[in-house]
Amino acid sequence: MPLQPGDRAPEIRSGAFELAKLRGKRVVLFFFPKSDTPGCTKEACEFRDASKKFSKLDTEIVGVSPDQAAAQQKFAAKYGFDFTFVPDTDHSIAEAYGVWKEKSMYGRKYLGIERTTFLIGADGKIEKIFSKVKPEGHAAQVLEAVRG
């Protein structure tokens, strides 16, 4: 059964990152398909540009993609991202959140991340889910939800 608002967010442990360590803060957990591609760059840059506003609202931003850590680090350095990226090379995090789905491009079917954002409350429960996200304007949409 897909995750719903009110459900406890599945735990994430990847390298030094643990979602549980962010309890007490709200978390914007955004899943994106691939570092340094046009849509993903647009989305991440909008979160970067709004990051101080999120921070003032005691909200952390965390990006998850199936990229290797090195690719995410290169992406972060290139664009000056000041938030956490979590590699999900085995797509276990994406599967736990229900965003690893069959996709289609140019008639070819494949499995990949469906761009989705979860707003997780300070109590570790999902407050809101943004599905099939369009990158442009998304950070502002999420910021409005954080502001309530």
N, C-alpha and C positions, 0 to 999 in steps of 0.2 A: 504494500500500500504506500502511495507517495507521501512524502512529508507534508505536513500541514501547519499553518500557524497554531501555536500552542504546544506543538511537539518539542521535546528536548532535542537540541541540535546534536547530531552524531559527533562523537569526540574525534579530534584530529590530532595525530602525533606524527610528525614528519621532521626528521633531523632534530634541531633544537626547538622547533615550534610545537607548542601544545595549546590547543584552543582553551582548555580548562584554565590555563594561567591568565586568561583574559576575563574570567568571571568578575563581575562587579563593573564591567564596562560593556557598552553595546559594541557589537561587531558587524561590520559590513563585510560579508564573505562573498566575493564575486568570482564566479567560475568563467574562464575565458578559454577559447580553443588553442591559441598559439601566440607566443611572444613575438613581438615585432612584425605583426601583420597589420594591415590598415585598420580594420575594425577594432582589434584588440588594443592597438596603440591609441586610437581615439578614446576608447573607453577608459583606459588606464590614465591617460593624460588628463581627462576630465576629473577623475578621482584625485590625481596629484594636485590639480589646480584648486580643488575644493578641500584639500586635506586639512588645512588650518581650521576651516569651519567645522569639519567633523570632529577634530581634536577638541575644540572649544565645547563641543557637546558630549565630551567624554566617550567618543566613539572611535574605535580602531578600524582601519581598512586592511583587509587581507585578500590577496589575489591567489587563485589556485588554477593551475593549468597542467597539462600532461608533459610539459617541457622538462628537460633536465635542469638541475639547479644552476649549472653554468650558463645556460641560455637565459634563464630568468635574471641572473646577476648581470649579464651583459645588457639585457633589456633595461633593467633598473638603472644601470650606470649611464646608458645612452640618453635616457630621458629624465634623469634626476628624480626617480620615484623615491619617496621617503616612507613607504609603507612596506609591509611584509609580503613576500611572495612564497608560496608553498608549492614545491614540485609534487606532482601526482603521476609519476611515470607509469605506475601499474594501474592507474585509474580507480584505485580502491576508494579514494575519498569521493570522487565523482559518482561512483556507484552507490556509496552510502547515502549520498544526497539526492540520488535519482536523476542526475543530469548527464549520465553517460548513455547516449541514445543513438539510434540509427539515424543517420543523416543522408542526404542525397545532394550530389553536385554533378552537374553535367550528365545526368542519368546514371551515375555511379553511386551505389549505396556503400556506406562505411559507418563505423562506430566512432563517435567523437563527443565532445562536450557541447551540450546545448547551452548557450550563453544564458546564465541564470545568476541572480543575486539573492542572497538570504540576509535579512536583517535579524540579527540575534540579540535578544535582550540581555541585560546585565545578569539575569537569572539563568542564562544558558538555554532559554526557550526561544523558538523561532517566532518572531513578531510578524514578519511579512516576507513573502516570496515574490520576486519579480521574475517571471518566466519569459523565454523567447525575447530577451532584451535586445533592443536596438541601441547601439553604442552612443549615438549622438543624443545628448541631453539626459542620459541615464543618471549620471552623478547628481545632477540637480533634482531629479525625481526622487532618488534615494535620500538626499539631504532633506527634502520636504517631509518624507516619511519619518526621518529621525526627529525632526522638529515637532512632528505630531500635528 
